[in-house]
């Protein structure tokens, strides 16, 4: 349940970044690649979580979470760049 809740909490930020990037006219291929990478990071995070691999803090689960977060941040920067150019 906790992993699901984490995914639900992260979905709005991801959705907003994707929608703004699309509306701003960012490169569709770049948005698609970043969205797929984010999805892959979240799937890996969930797999690690449910498999119980590593320690909860500082282990592979944290790395997968940070990867998803960083990709989402990059997607937001792509959207911002598309808005200002």
C-alpha positions in Angstrom: 0.0 0.0 0.0 2.8 2.4 0.8 4.4 1.9 -2.6 1.1 2.6 -4.3 0.6 5.8 -2.2 4.1 7.0 -3.2 3.2 6.5 -6.8 -0.1 8.4 -6.4 1.7 11.2 -4.7 4.3 11.5 -7.5 1.8 11.3 -10.3 0.5 14.9 -10.2 4.0 16.5 -10.6 4.7 14.1 -13.5 1.4 14.8 -15.2 1.7 18.6 -14.9 5.3 18.5 -16.3 4.2 16.4 -19.3 1.1 18.5 -20.0 2.9 21.8 -19.8 5.8 20.4 -22.0 3.2 19.4 -24.6 1.3 22.6 -24.5 4.5 24.7 -24.6 5.5 22.9 -27.8 8.5 21.0 -26.5 10.0 18.4 -28.8 7.6 15.5 -28.8 10.3 12.9 -29.1 12.2 14.4 -26.1 9.0 14.5 -24.0 8.2 10.9 -25.0 11.7 9.7 -24.1 11.7 11.4 -20.8 8.2 10.2 -20.0 9.3 6.6 -20.8 12.4 6.9 -18.7 10.3 8.2 -15.8 7.9 5.3 -16.2 10.8 2.9 -16.3 12.3 4.4 -13.1 9.0 4.1 -11.3 8.5 0.5 -12.4 12.0 -0.4 -11.3 11.3 1.4 -8.0 8.2 -0.6 -7.4 9.9 -3.9 -8.4 12.7 -3.2 -5.9 10.2 -2.2 -3.2 8.1 -5.3 -3.6 11.1 -7.6 -3.9 12.6 -6.1 -0.7 16.0 -5.7 -2.3 18.5 -3.6 -0.4 17.9 -1.3 2.5 15.1 1.2 2.5 17.4 4.3 2.8 20.4 4.6 0.6 19.9 1.4 -1.3 18.8 0.7 -4.9 15.2 1.7 -4.1 16.5 5.2 -3.2 18.5 5.4 -6.4 15.5 4.4 -8.5 13.3 7.0 -6.7 16.0 9.7 -7.3 16.3 8.7 -10.9 12.5 9.2 -11.4 12.6 12.5 -9.5 15.5 13.7 -11.6 13.9 12.8 -14.9 10.7 14.5 -13.8 12.8 17.6 -12.9 14.4 17.5 -16.3 11.0 17.2 -18.0 9.9 20.3 -16.1 13.1 22.2 -17.3 12.3 21.1 -20.9 8.8 22.5 -20.4 10.1 25.8 -19.0 12.7 26.1 -21.8 9.9 25.6 -24.4 7.8 28.2 -22.7 10.5 30.9 -22.8 11.8 30.2 -26.3 
